[in-house]
Structures are given as structure tokens and as C-alpha cells.
């Protein structure tokens, strides 16, 4: 049975967070609001939950699921070989629309897809998302849509695509929009902008002048 909870109502918000926690501990899926679009989440350390997420979206393992985290300190716990420049970007733009693709800590035992020992990390700038992360730890999160379809900016749009494949929907009203996060590839010797989104190249170069563009104009 799928449950929908309004985060705009304090009683429903509390009940919804409890239901989400229960679902995540049982390899379930939760649709949650973020500062970009709605996402579908599983416990990042639960391979069964992550497989359910990929199946619900119709997404293959070739595109590993990103991980949302609740604090900048978690970056150091999950990623390795962090340069001062990368740390400066996290300090400048987290929480916010910046995803950092890093080498993962070798001790991690999770299965996010064919990640080749890398992980895409982001700290969202959204009250409900951060509260859920504080309650549950890192979450594997992808946009709440079927692969190839537009991302959902409302719970109604997410539900129309994902239906009862989701255990809990947390409704916080419309999200800000469909502009995606900016992605930085930090797995090589230099930082490279793999995708420009919410955070612009000009903003990035104010912090790290040496950052490179994967597709220079």
C-alpha cells in the first residue's frame, strides 16, 4: 500500500517521516522533495532497495544512482582523494545544486550500479530532504520519473509515473523547477565540469579558476 503525506501539515509531516524511516529500513522506496525536482530514494547501503529503485524507474545499472548526504562532513566519510579545490567547491555551494563525482572510500560496501568505485554526492538545500537525511543517513536518490520522461516537480507527477512502486510519498508542494544540478568530475587529476546546471561555470571559476569544461564552447 502506498501512502501520501503532506509535509505542509505538521502532524502529517511527522507521520510521514516515521513511515519513510520504516519503509527505508525494509528496502522500500520514498519519494521526497528536493531543491531541484522530486526524487525517489532508497537506503544507499541497501542493495535490495537500490535494485528496486532502478527497476521502478526502468533504469539500468550503467547509470549508477547518486547519493544525497545531510552534511559536508559526510563527504569525507564516503569519498577519498579530496583536493583542496574540491573541498572549496563544497564549502561554497553546499547545500545546493552541485554534485561531486569522487572516488569512493575503498571500505564502502554498497551497490549503486556500475560505478567503477566512484560515487556522485550532493547535499540538497531543502528542509524536508535534509531532515530525512538526518533521520536515515545517506540515501541513493534519482529523479522521481520513468527513465526518458520529464522529471517530476510535484508529487502528482511522480505518482502518475511511479504509482505503487513507491511505498511513501512526501508532498511538500511544487519544487523550484527542472534545472538540474551541476556535476563536477573529481576522479582525475583536474576538476572537470561534466554538466553545467544550477551552478554556472562563472560561479565555479570564482572559487576554482583552474576548473575545466568537458565541452568547451
N, C-alpha and C positions, 0 to 999 in steps of 0.2 A: 504494500500500500504506500502510495506517495503522499507526503504531507507538505502543505504550503503554509509558511508562517510570515506574517508581516513584521519586519523589523521596525516599522514606524509605530507599532503598538508595544509598549514596554513589557506587558505580560506575554504577548505572542513572541517577542524577541527572546525572552528568557526561555520560554518553552522550546522555541526553535533551535536555540543554541544547544540545549540539552539533547534534543532529538538528533541534531547534527553530530554531536560527540558520540552518541550511541551508534549511529549509522557508520561513522568512520571507523570505529573500533571493530565493526563487523564486516569490514571490506565493502562498505556501502559508498554511495556517491551523493554529494551535496552540491547543489547549485548555489553560488554565492555572488553578491555584487562586488565589483572592484572599481578602481578609479578609471578604468577604460571601458570594459564591457563585462557582462556576466560570465563567470567561469564555472566549470564543473570540476569538483575536487575529489581526490581520494587521499588517504594517508600515504605520504611519499615512501614510507618504509614497508608498505603492504603490497606485495606483488599481485595478489589476487585483486585488490581494489584497483590497482593501476591497469590491469588487464581488462577489468570491467569498464573502466573509463575509455580505453581505446576502442573497445567493442561498441560502447554506446554511441561514440562519435563516428564509427566506421573508419577509424584511423589505424594505419599500420604501425609497426614498430620502427620503421625507418625514420620517423619523426618523433624523437623522444619527448616526453612530457616535461615542460618547465616546472620549476618548484618555486612556490611563494614562501617567503620567510617573514617572521614577525619582527626581527631586529637585525641591525647591521652586524652585531656580534656573531650571529648565526652564519654569516658569510665565511668567517674564519674557521668555523667548525666544520663546514661542508666542503670548502674549496681549498686548494693548495696553490703554491707558487703565485701568491698575490703580490703584484708590483705596487710600489707607492703610487703610481699613476692610476691604477685600478682602484685603489683604496680612496684616492682623491675624488674619483667619479662617484663612488658610492656615498661618500660624505656629502657631496654636492647635490646629488639628485635622488637620494633615498630619504624617506619613502617617495616613490614617484614612478614615472613611466620609463624606467631604464632597466633592461635585462642584461645581465652579465653572464656570458658563457665562459666557464672556468674549468680547469682541471679539478676533478673531484678528489676528495681525500681518499687514499687507497684503502683505508679501513672500512669505508662505507659498504654496506650490504643492502643494496636496493636494486630494482629493475625498472627503469623508466622507459625502456626501449633500447634501440641500438645506439647507445650514447657514446661509445668509444671512450669511456672513462671521463667524459665531460658532463657538466650539469649547467643548465640555464637557470639563474637565480634572479629573483626580483622581490623587492619589498614594496607592497602596494600602499598607496596613500588613500586608504578608505577605512573608516571607523569599524564597520562590521567585519571586513576582511581581516584587519589587524586583531580584532577581538577573537575571531575564530582561530587565527594562528596562535594567539597567546594561549588559548584553551587546548589546542590539539597538536602544536608543533608544526614542522614543515609539511606543506601539502603539495601534492602533484596536481597542478591546475592547468587546464586547457580551456579555450573559449567554449562557451556552452552552446554549441551548434553542431549540426552534422557537418562532416568534412566536405568542403566545397560550397557550403551555404554561408550567407552573411552572418557575422557574429550577432548575438542577442544583446540588446540594450534594455530589455525588460524580461521579467520572469515569464510573462505570457509568450513571448517569442521563444524563449528557451524551452518552455514546456511543450509548445507546438512541435518542436523538432525532437526533443529527447523523451518526452512523455514519462511513462512509468519505469523507464530505465534508471531514473533518479529516485533516491529514497527521500530526500528532503530538499525543498526549495526555500531559500531565504530571500524574501522580497523586500528590497529597500527602495523601490521606485525606479524610475529610469536612471541608467548610468550616464556619465558625461558624454559618451559618444564612441564612435567606432575607430578613432585614430589609435593605432597600435603603439605599443612601447617601442622605444629604440633598442636595438640589440647590438651589444659590443662583444666581439670575439676576442677573448683574452687568453686563448690557448697557445698562441705563438709568441714570438719574441717582441712583437709590437702590437698595440691595441688597434683593432680594425672595426669600423662601423659596418656591421653586416646588414643592418636595416635601419634607415632613419625614420623615426616616428615622432612621438610626443616631444622628446628632447632633440633639438636641432643640432646640426653639425657646428654651427656658430657657437651655440651654448657649450658644446663639448670642448671645442678648441679654446674657449676661455679658461677652462680648467686644465686641459692637457693639449697644448699646441701641437704636439707631435702625432696625435691620433690620425690614422689613415682611413680613407674611404674605400670600401671594397669595390664600389662602382663610381669612380671619379667622373664628373661631368666634363 
